[in-house]
Amino acid sequence: MNMMEIIKGRRSVRTFDGTALKKEDAESILNFAEKIENPYDIPIYWKVLNAEKYGLSSPVISGADTYIAGKMMHIPHAEEAFGYAFEKICLYAKSLGIGTTMIGGTMNRGAFEQALGASKDDFMPCISPLGYPAKKMSFKETMMRKGLRADSRTAFKELFFDGSFDAPLTEETAGSLREPLEAVRLAPSAVNKQPWRLVALGDKVHFYEKRSKGFVSEDGSDMQKIDMGVALAHFEIAAAESGLTCSFEIADPGLSTQEDMIYIASYTVKQ
């Protein structure tokens, strides 16, 4: 299974063909989810949910009868841990021919939390439908993707840097990091904001979040940190496929940054 090809081929799916999710597919995805270890070692409880049984819905989804959701303690780095694990689930689902899309707001959240068995102390960052993509997107989905410019991504040199934020890193100068960085560039994000900015410094790659207004909720949750978890997963997956060894750490290098930029984590990368 070529994971880079899966990353390149995956898209957010909101229009499904109405076929019920096969029991074996649901079980396979849940078994996979339960075995994922995130870099922060934060436990996540996963559940596959039948939409009709629990009265679940989202106004942006049509034709899906099943969802997956997860809950966890709302502690530091919960969002990054969740995004990392959730994206691995989505990529695995893609390998089975199953469509997904992360939904953080446009859903009947109370019903999902109840179906998941979430208490007031639990954190349910987002959910995703699970189903077989329709042959043709709905008009609503087509217009939504057009509005988000969902098929476009920021240029490589605007996302990645060499030693400091003053020196752009290009595809030609990235060397062995080119594929892992391209995997990050292709990652999905909330309303396609692509908040990741990475600096390669020596044998380390430092991840930063370029924050946008409107993504931090009243309880302090930062939805863009979920996106950063997705970026971490993509980098790690593509690095491994490129024959690189990655060691995760949180060690702020103290680089000079803009005010809207915050340090997230780092990987030490070796051939």
NORRAKA-V504768 format. One record per residue. RES is the residue in three letters. PHI is phi in radians with two decimals (999 if undefined). OMEGA is omega in whole degrees, 0 to 359 (* if undefined). NEAR is the number of other C-alpha atoms within 10 Angstrom. Layout:
RES_PHI_OMEGA_NEAR + RES_PHI_OMEGA_NEAR
//
This chain:
MET_999_180_6 + ASN_-1.45_185_9 + MET_-1.21_179_17 + MET_-1.13_177_19 + GLU_-1.18_177_12 + ILE_-1.15_177_14 + ILE_-1.05_181_22 + LYS_-1.19_185_12 + GLY_-1.59_184_12 + ARG_-1.31_170_21 + ARG_-2.46_176_19 + SER_-1.25_182_17 + VAL_-1.91_179_23 + ARG_-2.13_179_29 + THR_-2.07_184_26 + PHE_-1.99_188_25 + ASP_-1.48_177_15 + GLY_1.52_178_14 + THR_-1.26_179_13 + ALA_-1.10_178_15 + LEU_-1.12_180_17 + LYS_-1.10_181_11 + LYS_-1.02_182_8 + GLU_-1.17_177_9 + ASP_-1.23_178_16 + ALA_-1.06_181_21 + GLU_-1.17_180_12 + SER_-1.12_180_14 + ILE_-1.15_180_20 + LEU_-1.15_177_16 + ASN_-1.07_178_12 + PHE_-1.11_182_14 + ALA_-1.02_184_22 + GLU_-1.20_182_15 + LYS_-1.70_182_9 + ILE_-1.23_173_16 + GLU_-1.89_179_14 + ASN_-1.59_186_20 + PRO_-1.10_182_18 + TYR_-1.64_179_16 + ASP_0.99_178_11 + ILE_-1.77_181_17 + PRO_-1.13_176_16 + ILE_-2.26_177_22 + TYR_-1.71_184_14 + TRP_-1.96_176_17 + LYS_-2.58_173_18 + VAL_-1.62_191_19 + LEU_-2.11_175_21 + ASN_-1.45_186_19 + ALA_-1.10_183_18 + GLU_-1.19_182_10 + LYS_-1.05_186_10 + TYR_-1.85_180_13 + GLY_1.16_184_12 + LEU_-1.71_179_19 + SER_-2.84_172_21 + SER_-2.54_182_17 + PRO_-1.17_180_9 + VAL_-1.71_183_14 + ILE_-2.01_174_21 + SER_-2.40_174_20 + GLY_1.49_179_17 + ALA_-1.92_181_26 + ASP_-1.94_186_21 + THR_-2.42_177_20 + TYR_-2.33_169_21 + ILE_-2.15_180_24 + ALA_-2.47_179_23 + GLY_-2.44_177_24 + LYS_-2.27_183_24 + MET_-2.80_173_20 + MET_-1.27_179_14 + HIS_-1.56_182_17 + ILE_-2.12_179_10 + PRO_-0.90_178_11 + HIS_1.32_178_18 + ALA_-1.04_183_25 + GLU_-1.11_180_25 + GLU_-1.11_180_28 + ALA_-1.07_181_26 + PHE_-1.16_180_28 + GLY_-1.04_178_27 + TYR_-1.03_182_27 + ALA_-1.19_184_24 + PHE_-1.13_179_28 + GLU_-1.18_177_24 + LYS_-1.11_176_20 + ILE_-1.11_181_21 + CYS_-1.09_179_25 + LEU_-1.21_176_21 + TYR_-1.12_178_18 + ALA_-1.03_178_22 + LYS_-1.03_180_19 + SER_-1.14_178_18 + LEU_-1.65_182_13 + GLY_1.46_183_14 + ILE_-1.88_181_21 + GLY_-1.52_179_25 + THR_-2.54_165_29 + THR_-2.80_179_19 + MET_-1.30_179_22 + ILE_-2.18_182_17 + GLY_-1.89_185_15 + GLY_-2.33_186_11 + THR_-1.45_180_13 + MET_-2.78_173_17 + ASN_-1.45_190_13 + ARG_-0.96_181_17 + GLY_-1.00_180_11 + ALA_-1.16_179_15 + PHE_-1.16_180_24 + GLU_-1.11_178_18 + GLN_-1.16_180_11 + ALA_-1.10_180_19 + LEU_-1.38_183_20 + GLY_1.33_182_11 + ALA_-1.37_176_17 + SER_-1.64_181_11 + LYS_-1.15_180_6 + ASP_-1.61_181_10 + ASP_-1.51_180_14 + PHE_-2.09_176_19 + MET_-2.02_187_23 + PRO_-1.09_182_22 + CYS_-2.85_181_24 + ILE_-2.34_174_22 + SER_-2.56_169_25 + PRO_-1.21_173_31 + LEU_-2.25_180_29 + GLY_-3.04_182_28 + TYR_-1.69_185_24 + PRO_-1.02_174_21 + ALA_-1.19_180_18 + LYS_-1.14_181_9 + LYS_-2.36_177_11 + MET_-1.18_173_16 + SER_-1.21_177_15 + PHE_-1.05_180_10 + LYS_-1.06_180_14 + GLU_-1.18_179_18 + THR_-1.03_181_14 + MET_-1.20_178_12 + MET_-1.11_179_15 + ARG_-1.11_179_16 + LYS_-1.14_180_12 + GLY_-1.14_180_10 + LEU_-1.50_188_13 + ARG_0.91_190_12 + ALA_-1.11_182_17 + ASP_-1.65_180_11 + SER_-1.88_178_10 + ARG_-2.39_178_15 + THR_-1.13_181_12 + ALA_-1.07_181_12 + PHE_-0.86_186_18 + LYS_-1.25_178_14 + GLU_-1.60_181_14 + LEU_-1.86_190_23 + PHE_-2.18_189_28 + PHE_-2.40_186_22 + ASP_-1.94_176_19 + GLY_1.52_178_18 + SER_-2.76_180_16 + PHE_-1.29_178_19 + ASP_-1.55_186_10 + ALA_-2.18_179_13 + PRO_-1.09_175_16 + LEU_-1.81_181_23 + THR_-1.88_177_17 + GLU_-1.06_182_16 + GLU_-1.31_184_7 + THR_-1.80_184_11 + ALA_-1.34_178_17 + GLY_1.04_183_10 + SER_-1.21_179_16 + LEU_-1.49_188_19 + ARG_-1.01_182_19 + GLU_-1.18_177_19 + PRO_-1.04_179_24 + LEU_-1.22_177_24 + GLU_-1.11_176_21 + ALA_-1.09_176_24 + VAL_-1.14_181_28 + ARG_-1.02_183_21 + LEU_-1.48_186_21 + ALA_-1.13_175_25 + PRO_-1.34_179_24 + SER_-2.68_180_22 + ALA_-1.01_184_16 + VAL_0.75_174_12 + ASN_0.98_181_17 + LYS_-1.36_178_17 + GLN_0.86_188_24 + PRO_-1.36_185_19 + TRP_-1.37_171_27 + ARG_-2.37_186_23 + LEU_-2.10_178_26 + VAL_-2.09_175_22 + ALA_-1.55_182_22 + LEU_-2.42_185_14 + GLY_1.13_179_10 + ASP_-1.67_181_11 + LYS_-2.03_173_19 + VAL_-2.15_184_24 + HIS_-1.77_182_24 + PHE_-1.75_177_23 + TYR_-2.18_175_22 + GLU_-1.81_173_20 + LYS_-1.59_191_21 + ARG_-1.33_174_20 + SER_-1.98_180_13 + LYS_-1.20_174_6 + GLY_1.67_184_9 + PHE_-1.90_178_14 + VAL_-1.79_183_14 + SER_-1.49_182_9 + GLU_-1.07_181_7 + ASP_-1.49_178_7 + GLY_1.59_179_9 + SER_-1.16_179_19 + ASP_-1.97_184_19 + MET_-1.10_180_21 + GLN_-1.27_174_25 + LYS_-1.23_171_28 + ILE_-1.09_177_27 + ASP_-1.04_179_27 + MET_-1.15_175_30 + GLY_-1.10_175_27 + VAL_-1.06_180_26 + ALA_-1.08_178_31 + LEU_-1.05_180_30 + ALA_-1.11_181_26 + HIS_-1.07_180_28 + PHE_-1.07_183_24 + GLU_-1.10_180_23 + ILE_-1.10_183_20 + ALA_-1.22_177_24 + ALA_-1.10_179_24 + ALA_-1.08_180_14 + GLU_-1.20_178_15 + SER_-1.54_179_16 + GLY_1.50_180_11 + LEU_-1.70_176_17 + THR_-1.85_183_14 + CYS_-2.01_176_20 + SER_-2.13_186_12 + PHE_-1.47_175_16 + GLU_-2.76_171_15 + ILE_-1.99_184_13 + ALA_-2.67_183_12 + ASP_-1.02_181_14 + PRO_-1.36_177_12 + GLY_1.27_179_7 + LEU_-1.22_176_12 + SER_-1.25_183_10 + THR_-2.38_172_14 + GLN_-1.29_184_9 + GLU_-1.11_182_8 + ASP_-1.52_183_11 + MET_-1.94_177_16 + ILE_-2.21_179_16 + TYR_-1.27_180_19 + ILE_-1.99_185_22 + ALA_-2.96_180_22 + SER_-2.47_169_23 + TYR_-2.13_165_21 + THR_-1.56_188_17 + VAL_-2.05_180_19 + LYS_-2.30_179_13 + GLN_-1.24_*_11
//
